[in-house]
Amino acid sequence: MNKRYYDFNNYLRSIFGCRVQKITVDAGLSCPNRDGTISSRGCIYCNAAGSGTGAHAKGLSVTEQIINGKKRLSARYKAKKFIAYFQSFSNTYAPLDRLKSLYEEAMAINDVVGLSIGTRPDCVDEPILNLLQGYAKHYHVWIEYGLQSAHDTTLAFINRGHDFQCFKKAVEATKNRGIKICTHVILGLPNEERDHMLETAKKIATMGIDGIKIHLLYVVKGTNLEKLYLQGKYRSLAQQEYAELVCDFLELIPHNMVIQRLTGDPHPEDLVAPAWSLKKRETLALIMKTLEKRDSWQGKNLKS
């Protein structure tokens, strides 16, 4: 096991005794920040694909996506079990019956042992949480709430459409249901300095959250962030700068919080900047090297 941070692979292996892989699922759902309910512009870094694979637009059902994913991930990683990861847009943003149908289609497939539901904190309610709570009695269930920053001024600037209090309410409503909670944060958001990002870490650290995904803010085509970048109003982080920030962040995160991600995966055809964000292995190695150089680890600077 990696002793410097608690990685997702080892966490899952400790539960299931084998390699477990997430299979990304595109259910064709939307987002209130794009369909006009909150806004039609979306977050400034999000393009029309919504971080998705486009599989739904190609006509692939949830079942077909998972079966294809099983074949690919079994061959590549020798994975034995799988978690269906509903990733694109907001995957609790639909009528309850439709959500139930989508989730249960995924769980009906052999060797699918869990669900991971990517969504927004303003897109959950009691019936949805009750549904997931029921599944959590028999499956390994995560809900992934996009937060990005704990600062309301940042959330307003990036057109997030909710505030930090909304996130806190969603976390509190989800706790004690057997549902694991993961939060997404982005490092390098406009107008944020190191202290802002570390304040986000400190706030998350106290909330009893089970896991975290740390993302680099990269610029993709067709976004409002691209406009800012081309106007010279936004600067992307340098690779070493990002590695140092990730290490700073990890040092403030509880040692039992599962680190699901340390950087992002931009689609090469959509990427504007920074070019180094395509070098994921190199970036992960740099983060590890930086932790080793510091003799540091997850939770090192967390005040009890």
N, C-alpha and C positions, 0 to 999 in steps of 0.2 A: 504493500500500500504506500502511496505517496504520503510522506509524513508532514509535508509542508502545507498541504490543504486537502480538504475532504472532498474528493472528486466523486462524481455521479456514478461512474463505472464501478468503483469499489463499493460504493453504497448499495447499488443494486445487486452486485455479486454477493454481498453479505446477507441479503435477504433471500435471494433465489438460488444461490449456489452455482450460478452459471452466468455466461455472458448474456446480458439483456440489452436490446437496442430499441430506441425510439424509431417509429415509422411515421414520417410526416404525412399528414392527411389534409387535403384541401376539400372542405365540405361545401364550398360555394356560398358561404355566409358573407354578410356585409358588416358594416360598422356604423354606429350612430354619428361618428365624426366624419363620415363620407356620404351618407345617404340623405343628409339634410336635417336629420333630427337635432343634432348639435351644430354641425357644420357640413359643408360640402367640400371643404379644402383638405381635410385630414391633417395629421401631424406634419410638420414641415419637412421631415425626413422620409416620409412614407409615400411611395408612388402607387400607381393604380393596381399593382400586383399585390400590395399588402403583405409583403414578405412571403408570398405563397409560391407554390410550385406551378400553378396554372393547370393542375391535373383535372380539376372539375370542369374547366372551360374546354378541355380536350375530350370530355364525355366519360371520364373514368369514375366509376362508382367508388364509394368508400371501400367496399370489398376488394375491388380490383386494385386499388392503390395499395392496400395492405398486403395482398398476395404478392404483388410485384415487389414491394419493399422487403417482404420476408425472403424471397429468393435472392435479392441483391445483398442484403445484410447477412444472411446465412453464409453466403459464399465469401464475402469480404471479411467478416469478423468472427465467423463460426458461432453466431448468436443462436441461442436455443429458445429464448422467450422474447416477447416483444410488448412494447407499450405503444398504443395508438395515440399519436400526438396531433391533435387538431390545432393547426398552427395559423392558417391564413385568416387575417382580420379578427373578428370578435366571435368566439365560438360558443358563447352563451346568448348570442343576440339573434334569437329566433323563437317562435312559439314553442312551448314546452314539449308538445307532442312531436314536433319535428326534431328537436334536440334528442329526445328519448330514442327516436327511431335511428338517428345517426350514431349515437353512442352504442346502442345495443347491436347495431349491425357490425360495428368494429369488434365488440367484445365476443361476438358469436364465433369468431374465427379462431381456429386452433392455435394454441401457444400465445395468444394475446392475453397477457396477465394484468393489464392495467390501461388506464386512460391518463392522458395529460391534456388539459383543456386550456388553451391560450385565450385570454380575454382581457377585458378592461374592468376596473373596479366599479364602474357605474353600470355594468351590464349583468349584475347578479341580483337575485331576489330570493326570498324564502323558498318558493317552490323549486327553483333550480338547485339551490343548495341542498334541499331535502332529497332531490333526485340523486345528486352526486353522493350524498351521505349514504343512501341505500346501496349504491354500487360499491362504496368503500368497505362494506362489510365482507365482500367477497373478492374484490379486485384492488389493485394498488392504484389509487387515484390521486392525481395532482391537479390543482388549479393554478394557473400561471397568470398573475396579475401584472400588467404593464404599469409601472410607476414612472420610471425614467429619472426622476429627480424628486427630492422631498421639498423643493423650493417652489412656492406658488408663482413667483415672478417668472421662473423658468418655464413652468408648465403653461402659463398664459402665453409666453413668447413663442413656444413651439406649437401652440394651438392644440394642446392636449385635450382640452374640453372637460377636465375635472381638476379638482385640487387635491392636496395631500390629505385633507380630512376625509374626503371620499374614499381614498385608499385605506385609511385607518379603519373606517366603518366596515368596508368589505372584509378586511382581515379579521376583525373582531366577530363579524357574522359567520365567518367560515371556520374559526377555531373550535376545537372540541367536538368535531363532527367525524373524525377519522379521515378527513381530507387533508392531504399534504399541501402546503402553501409555498409557492415559489414566486419571487418577485423579480422583475426585469428592471435593471438600471442601465443608463447610458453615460459613459464618460466622454467628456469633450463637448458637451452641449454649449450652444452660444451663450456668451456672457458669464459662464461659470468658470471660476478659478479652482485651484486645488482645494481650498478650504470649503467651498460649496459642496464639492463632491464627497469630501470626507465627512461633512455634516450629514449628508444623506446616509452614508454608511453607519454613522453613530445612531441615527434615528431608527434605521432598519434593525440594528443590532438588539434593540430593546423590545421588539414587537412579537417575539416568539415565532418568527417565520422559519420554515423548515429548509428552504433552499433559495438560491439566488442565481440569476444569470447576469453577468456583466458584459456589456456590449460596448464596442467602439462606435462612436458616431462617424459613419462614413457618408459621403455624398453620392447620391444616385440620381440618374437622369429623370427628368420630369417632376422634380420636387421643388418646393419653395426654398429648401436649403441649397439646392443647386443655384438658384438665382442669387442668393446671398453670397455664395462662394465665388461665382463669376463676377460679381460686383466688388469683390475684395472685402466683403463685410464679414466673412467667416474664414477662419484658419483651421485646418485639420491638425490633429495632434501628430507629432512625430512618433515613430515606432518606439524608441527608447523612452520617450516621455510617457507614452501610454503604458508601457511595461512598469515604469516606476509608480504610476497612479494606481494600477491594478494591485501592486504589492502594498501600497499605502492603504488601499481599500480593504484588502484581505486581512491586514493586521488589526482591523477594527471590527471584524466579523466573527461571531462566536464559532468556536472550533467544531461544534456539532451541526452547523448549518451546511447543507450540501451545496457544493459549488458545481452547478450544472453547466456553466459556460464561462469562459474567460475572455472571449472575443467573438466577433461575428463572422458571418459567411456571406459576403456580398456576391451577387451574380456578376461575373466578369463583364458581361455585355452591358450591364446597367451602371457600372461603377464610374464615377467621375474622379473621386479622390478619397483618401490617399492610396496610391498604388500599392504600398506595402501591405494594405489590409487583405490582399489576396494571398499573402504568405503566412497562412495560419500556423503551420508547424513551426516556422521560424519565430513567429511572435510568441507562441506558447513556450518554446525553448528559451527565449529571451526573458520571459517572466520567471521561469524556473531558475535561470542563471542569476537573475537579479535577487530573488529570494535567497539563494545560496550565498551570494556575495554579501548580503546583509546579515546572513545567519538568521533569517526571519521565517515566520510561519503564520498561518491563519489564526487570528485571535491574539497575537503577541502583544498588541498595544490596547487590548480591550480592557477597560477599567471595570472591575467587579463591583 
